[in-house]
């Protein structure tokens, strides 16, 4: 019997496996995919993440210190920061690097096996899998569920699922003259959300959008528009859809089990980005599990400390981000265009980009600055009087002071 089984070889699962194996626990990681880290993602990750979880420079496509936002009225506002705030990376290689370190520290990986059922008992967890070699059963003292959004395993454990989600769709495209990130807004582009072009290797980019419904149709329209502009030459592959949680699970623990990453809804509601928050949550999960495993006390009561700690770190960001997300969905194209025009003409866009308080990964400060701005906040409050409450957004939560030693398998919808 293993100490821990990790379901899902994404950022959260691999980092949890690495930390546990490095501390001497026996760990098995199970993932339905054969290629680790092969999940749809822009690969756009903040510098703060890489300071905490370093990356091989060979995995970096480019550094990012600017982006263009195109409003529904086609007005363009360019944000540029003095120093790079993010990197566009080879996501597959970056996520796989955590698995390689985990393996080097003794973790075992079983790829191409889908977990179909979990059973909790007084002294163990039973994990039933189905793969290329048939069915099998494994047992462990504890389990880390990092199986991504849409997994039915949450429901099997009685933990439910995130209360709100959006659909992402993305494809690799060949481009012409795209050298910086583009964000496109508008009801005809992605109602209530946004579309993107993220350049990767020279001549290539990731094109995609987030939307609540009709994702393939909206993506086809977005591609047609970009091709007519001469920005996109062709799609290299068929676009693929996947689900992105906008709300966290109400409960991310039960007897002998912790839920992390996309499976727990630990995702930025503003952008749908989940790598950094998944890694942070996996670090917290490791701390809670280590103590519980050492003391052989793995009840829900003991493991509940995990949820308290990750919420102390992330709940403000998730709640403020979700509130802002819902407000943005309410805005019409004229409101969005007006806000972007005001931000550009008043110099606020440049002020925001240069502010040391504004972070790529911690958005509550930026949201607070927008809602408190005399012009932009006034426009928003005219649209929705409830926004006056958002003007009192708290300062962003600081990252955990303690440093560790050193997706979740996304389920297409």
N, C-alpha and C positions, 0 to 999 in steps of 0.2 A: 504494500500500500504506500502510495506517494504521500508526501506532506501536503503538496498543493497541486491541483490541476488548474491550468489556465485555459479557458476557452476563448480563442481569438488571438491571432498573431499580428495585431495592429500595434500602434504606438503604446497604448495602455497595457495590452497583454504582454508584449515583449519586454517593456520596462519593468513591469511587475515581476516577470520571470527572471530577469537579470538581477534585480535587487534581492529576490528570495534565494536564488541559486548562489549568489555571491555570499550570502549569509549562512550557507551550509545546508539549506533545506533541499529536499528532493522535489523536483518540479517537472511536470510534463505539460507541454503546450499542445493543444489540438486546434487545427484550423481546417476548414473545408477546402480552402484553396491550396494549390501546390506552390504558387509563387508568393512568397511572403511580401506583404506591403502593397500588393497589387489591388489597390482600391482607388476609385475616382477621387481626385483632389487637385486643386490648382497648384499645390506644392509651394504656395506662398506663405512663408513662415517668418515670424518676427525675430529680430536680432536678440531679444531677451531670451527667447527659447534656446537659441544656439549658445548663448553664454552659459546657460544652465545645462544644456544637453548638447555638447559639441558635435560638429559635423565635419567630415572629411571635405576639404576644399574641392576635391575632385567631383563631389556630388552636387556642387552649386552651379546652376546654369547662369545666374546673374544676380547682382545686388540691386536693390530697389530703393531709390530715394525720391521718386517722382511718380505721379499718376495723373491721368486726365479723366475728369468726370464730364460726361456729355449729357446735358439736360434734355428733357422732352422737346424743348424748343430748339435743340441743336446747339445751344450755347456751350462753349467748352471752358471749363475752369481747370487750371493746372495746379496741382499741389506739389511742392518740392521742399524737401527737408535738407538741412545742411549736411547731414550724414545719412548713410543708408539705414533704413528702419526695418528692412526685411530682406529675405533672399528667396529667389525662385530655385527650388531644389528638385533633384531627382527623388521623388517621394518614395518610390519602391526601394531604392538603394539606402535611403536614410532609415526607413523603418526596418529594413533587413539588417542594418548594422547593429541594431539593438538585439536582434535575434542571434546574430553571430557572437556577440559578447556573452549573451545568456548561455549559448551552447558551450562556449569556451569555459564557462564556469560550472558546467555540469547539467544544465537543463536539457531535457529530451524533447524533440519536436516530432509530432505525428501529423503530417500534412496530408491533404486529400481525404480527410476523415471528417464527416459531419456529425456533430453531437445531436442526437435525436431525442434523448430523454435524460432527465436527472432524477435521482432519488435521494432524499435526505433521510438519514436514520440517526439514532442516538449518538453513534460514535464515528460516522463516516458519511461521505458523499459517494454515490455510485453514478458513473457517467457511462451512458450507452452510446456507441458510435456506429456509423455505417459508412464504409469506404470501399475502395477498390478491392480490398481483400475480404470483404464481407463485414459482418457485425462483430463487435467486441465490447467488453465491459472493463472499465478501470475503476479503481477506488482510491480515495484520498481523504485526508483529514479535513481539508478545506478546499474551497474553489473560488477562483477569481473569474467572474463572468465579464468578458470583454468582447462579446460576440457581435457588437455593432447594432445600429438601429434596425428595428424590424424583426429581431430575433424572437422566436416563440418561446425561448427558454425563460425569459422574464416572466411570462404569463404562467408557465409551468410552476414556477416558484411562488406564485401568488403576488408578484410585485407589480403587475400591470405593465403599462407602457407610457412613454411620454405623452402628455395631453395634447400637444400640438406639434405639427411637423410641416415641412415644405419639401418639394421635389427639386432636386438638382439634376441638370443634364449637361453633358460636356463631351467634347471631342477634340482630338488633336487636328490642327489645320496648318496648311502651308500659307504663309503670309507674305505681304509685300510692304516694307517700310514700317513695321510695328516694332518699336524699340522701347516702349514703356507701357505700363499697365493702363488699360482703358476700362472705365466703368460706365456703362450705358444705362440711362434711366428712362422711364416712361411707360404708360399703360399699354402702348403698342409693342413695347420691348419685353417687359417683365412686370406685369401689374403688381404694385406693392413691393416689388423687390428690385433686382438689378441683373444686368448681364455683364459679361467680362471678356476681355481678350488679355491673356497673360503671356507675354513672350517667354520662350524657353531657350532652346538652341537657335542659332541664327537661321532665319527663314521659317521658323515654326512657332506656334503659340497654342495655348489651350483656350478654346472658346466655349462659353457655357452661360447658363443663367439659372436662377432660382425662381420658382413660381409655384403657386398652389395647385394649378390644374392646367391641362393642355400643354404640357412641357414640350413634347415633340413638335407640335404645330408652332409654338412660340419660337423654338430654336430654329426651325426651318426659315421662319420669317426673318429672324435675326441674321442668319447666315446669308440669306438672299440680299439683305441690305448691305452687309459688309462686302459681299462680292461685287455689288454694283458700285461701291466706293473704291474698289480696287485694293482693299486692305487684305481680303482673304482670297486666295487663289483656288483652293480646293480643300475638301475634308479628307484627311488621311485615313480615317476610320469612321465607322458608324458611331453616332452619339449614343451614350448609355445613360440611363436614369438611375438615381439612387435617392433614398430618403434621408433627410437631415432633421433631427429633432430640434425643436425650438424651446422646449420646456424640459427640465430634468424630471426624473422619476421622483415621486413623493418619498419613496423608501428605497434605499440602495444597499440594504443589508438584510440578511435573515440568518438563521442558524447555519454556521459554517460557510457562508457565502457573502462575498462582496461584489457589487456591480460597479464597473468603471468605464470611462470613456463614452463613446456614442451610445452604448447600451444603457448608460445611466443618464443620458441627455446632457453631458458636461460639454456643451458646445456653445460658442458665441452666437447668440440669436441675431446679432446685427449682420454678421457675414457668413455664418455657417461653418467657420473654422473650428477645428477640434483638436489638432495635434498637441498644442501647448497645454491646454487644459487637461487633456487626457494624460499627458505625461505627469503633470502635477498631481492629478488625482491618483495615479498609480503609485506615486511616491508615498502619498498619504495612506493608501491601502496597504502598502508594504509595512509601514510603521505599525498600523493597527494589527495586521496579521502576525508580524514577528512576535510581538508581546503575547498575543493570544496563543500562538503555537508553542512558544516557550513554556507557557503556564498550562497548556492543554485546556484552555478555557475558550471555547469557540461558539458560545451561545450568541443569539442575536443581541442579548443584553450587553455582552462584552464588545461585540463588533460594532455596536451602534456608535462608538467613539469615532469611527471612520466618517460617518455621515456628518457628525457635528463638526469635525475638523475641515472636511472639504467645503462644507457650506460656509464656515467662517472665512474661508479664503475666496470662494467664488460666488456666493449667493447674491451679493450686491451687484456684481457685474452681470449676472444672469438676469436678475429682476429688472435692473435699469435698462439693460439691453433689450429685453423683451418688451418693456413698455415703449421704448423708442421704436422698436420694430412695428408694433401695432399702430402707433401714431403714423408712421411713414406709410403704412398700408392705407390709411384713411385719406391721405393727401391726394388731391387731383394733380394732373399734369401742370396746370397753371400755378398751383401752390409750389410744387417742386421747382419749376423753372424760376419762379420769383425768388425762392430761397437761394438758389444757386447764383442768380444774378446779383442779389443783395450781398451775398458773401464775397463775390468777386469785386464788385464796385466799392465796397466799404473797406477792402483790404483784410477782411476777417479770415478769408481762406489762407492767405499768407501768414497771418498771425497764428492761426490754428496749427498750420504745418510746422511752424518754427517753435511752438511752445514746448518747453521741456516737460510740461505736465501731461501732454497728450501722448499716449502710448499706442503702439500698433495692436497690443494684446489686451489692454485694459481700457475699455471704452467709456466708462462712466464719467470720467473727467471731461472728455470731449463732448459727451452728450450734455453734461452740466453747463459747459461753456456756451453751447449753442442755445440752450433754453434760457440762459441768463443774459444772452446778448440783447441789447435794447431793441434792435431792429428785427433780427431773426426770431428771437423769442416772442416778440410782439406779433409777428406774422403767424407763428404757430398757435399762439393762444387765441387769435381771432378765429382760426380754423377749428380749434377744439379747446374750449375753456378748461377742460380737465388737465390740460398741460401745465397749468399754473402750479400744480403739485410737483411736477417734474423739475421745476426750477430750483427745488431744494435737494437736488441730487447730492449724495454724500461724496466725499473724496474717495478715489479708488483704493481698494484694499491692497495693502502691501503684500508682496510675495513672502512665503514662509522664510523666516530667517535661517532656519537650519538647512544645510546642504547635505544631500545624500552622497554616499560613496558612488558612487558608481565607479483594427481597429477595430484592434477590434475589427472584426471581419464585417465590412459594410454589406448590407443586404439590399440589392437593387429592388426597386418597387415598380 
